[in-house]
Amino acid sequence: MISRPPHRMVQLNAGSRPNRPRPQAAVAEHTEHSISAAVSPTHHNQPGLNGLSACGTSGLTTGVFQINAVQPVRYVIEEVSGLFDVRNETMLRGVVPDSFPCQPTVLPVHTPGQRRFVVMDDNVYRIYGHRVQSYFATHGVECRILPLPTNEANKSFDLVFEIARQMEDFKLNRRKEPIVAIGGGVCLDVTGLAANLYRRNTPVIKVPTTLMAAVDASVGIKTAVNFDNRKNKMGTYCPPLAVFIDRSFLRTLDQRNLSNGAAEMLKMACIKDAPLFEVLEAHGKELIARHFQSPAASVAMRRSIQGMLEELEYNLWEHVLCRVVDYGHAFSPEIEMAALAHGDELLHGEAVNIDMALTTQLAYDRGLVSLEERNRVYRVMKRLQLPFWHPVCCTQLFCKGLLDTTKARDGLQRVPLMAGIGAATFVNDLTREEIAAAAAQLHALAEAESGAVASNIVATRPASLDLALAT
């Protein structure tokens, strides 16, 4: 079991504040006393024209002025059961006045005139829209719900602009009325981006309704839309006001989307958390079959979120480019977008799993994992009903994806590979030849699993792959 409580407060201080007294409010009285106080030696010992500058006054003589500011980050990720049960008042929490960064109130706000602007994925709206509307109406909160078709195919600025237009029409008061985003990862990403851009940051509460969103998209601070046929090329860093995770939403999620989210959990297990891997290994089929409503699901989700936060908290702005959370993301963006263009869409976690299957083989070829470890990973992927291959996959596509990743990582591959289950190492020297060899092995495995005829890679199936398929 996990020793952490069912919520996590994330706080990052991007620098250190100088130790200096806070300025007191000025008294608008031109008396002899106030004038003498203004020129007192104590005042002149403070840097700046009136004691407010942390960077001194050298700019007055040099013309070079410096700014040293701090951007704190603090938000809560909290498990909540029955989030839109009228007896649950979690969603009535507002914004603490004048808080910086914006903080959610501890208690619900019952003062008259409360309003909420809610963005919902249209599929989620069809199932839960009436309940959300009824919840706020019961509590006397004016609510406008904007259902949108938030999926990978239309994850663009068009959605962001529509959200912004509706916010403007609603006359949203960003000081006290947080936006509420209810949906999967795409919904949370585009709403978060709109919130970040509208009035240069409007508080947003995220309510993930998919497993992928709960353990991945809602945990960090990145927002994004696709651009120029490239995945998540435009975006910002926007910490949410709060994230409320209600696992009951997963009861209406289909198998494919449950497996999709499980891929991100497997990612954390493979490169960071061997005990989590063992949970997925022992309970993978049950987790999917029971829609993550079992005690094992609680353990698995909490460990996944905990592991993700440990990696993100010190590096929210990604100034450190070697990130173990990038496991499964060296080749997958190119795979995902190619599949979308092909007309046979892959969900994000499915593309990530193909990437992880490929890099597991690469790790095995380099002697970083044993045959037994490689086969254990493949068997868990199978139990979670995740794909190993897609018709667009080929060596050329993988190399194209790695080239784009290398550019984004400042000229180095920085590809995390498993170093045994639950650990990782970074490599910068993957070659086309070893990618091609690993791809051939992986395609042979996928062919054996599906019975399909090889299409764009001709390969024989080594006997060791038979072991990987055994349940």
MOBEL-V123067 format. One record per pair of residues at least 12 apart in sequence whose C-alpha atoms are under 6 Angstrom apart, sorted by the first residue. I is the first residue (numbers start at 1). J is the second residue. D is the distance in whole Angstrom. If there is no record, write none. Layout:
I&J&D, I&J&D
//
This chain:
6&79&6, 7&77&5, 7&78&4, 8&76&6, 8&77&5, 9&75&6, 9&76&5, 10&74&5, 10&75&5, 11&73&5, 11&74&4, 12&72&6, 12&73&5, 13&72&5, 14&70&6, 14&71&6, 15&70&6, 75&241&6, 75&242&5, 76&242&5, 77&243&5, 78&244&5, 79&244&6, 79&245&5, 80&245&6, 80&246&5, 81&246&5, 86&135&6, 92&108&5, 92&109&6, 93&105&5, 93&108&4, 93&109&6, 95&176&5, 114&141&5, 115&141&5, 115&142&5, 115&143&6, 116&143&5, 117&143&6, 117&144&5, 117&179&5, 118&145&5, 118&180&5, 118&181&6, 119&145&6, 119&146&5, 119&181&5, 120&147&5, 120&182&5, 120&183&6, 121&147&6, 121&148&5, 121&149&6, 121&150&6, 121&183&5, 122&147&5, 122&148&5, 122&149&5, 150&186&6, 150&187&5, 151&186&6, 155&225&5, 155&226&6, 156&225&5, 156&226&6, 160&190&6, 160&194&5, 174&202&5, 178&203&5, 178&204&5, 179&204&5, 180&204&6, 180&205&5, 181&206&5, 181&207&6, 182&207&5, 182&208&6, 183&208&5, 183&209&5, 184&208&6, 184&209&6, 184&210&5, 184&213&5, 185&213&5, 185&217&5, 189&223&5, 189&224&6, 192&223&6, 193&223&5, 196&238&6, 203&241&5, 204&240&5, 204&241&5, 205&240&6, 205&241&5, 205&242&5, 205&243&6, 206&243&5, 207&243&6, 207&244&5, 209&249&5, 211&261&5, 212&261&4, 215&305&5, 221&237&5, 221&238&5, 221&239&5, 222&236&6, 222&237&5, 223&235&5, 223&236&5, 250&291&6, 251&291&5, 259&384&6, 260&349&4, 260&350&6, 263&349&5, 263&353&6, 265&304&6, 269&422&6, 270&421&5, 270&422&5, 271&418&6, 271&422&5, 271&423&4, 271&424&5, 272&422&4, 272&423&5, 273&422&5, 274&421&6, 274&422&4, 281&380&5, 284&383&6, 284&384&6, 285&383&5, 322&414&6, 324&416&6, 327&416&5, 328&352&5, 328&355&5, 328&356&5, 330&402&6, 330&405&6, 331&355&6, 331&398&6, 331&401&5, 331&402&6, 332&351&5, 332&352&5, 332&355&5, 334&401&5, 336&351&6, 354&388&5, 354&389&6, 361&438&6, 362&438&6, 363&417&6, 368&419&5, 369&419&6, 369&420&5, 375&468&4, 378&468&6, 388&446&6, 395&436&5, 412&428&6, 413&428&5, 414&426&6, 414&427&6, 414&428&5, 415&427&5, 440&459&6, 444&459&6, 444&461&5
//
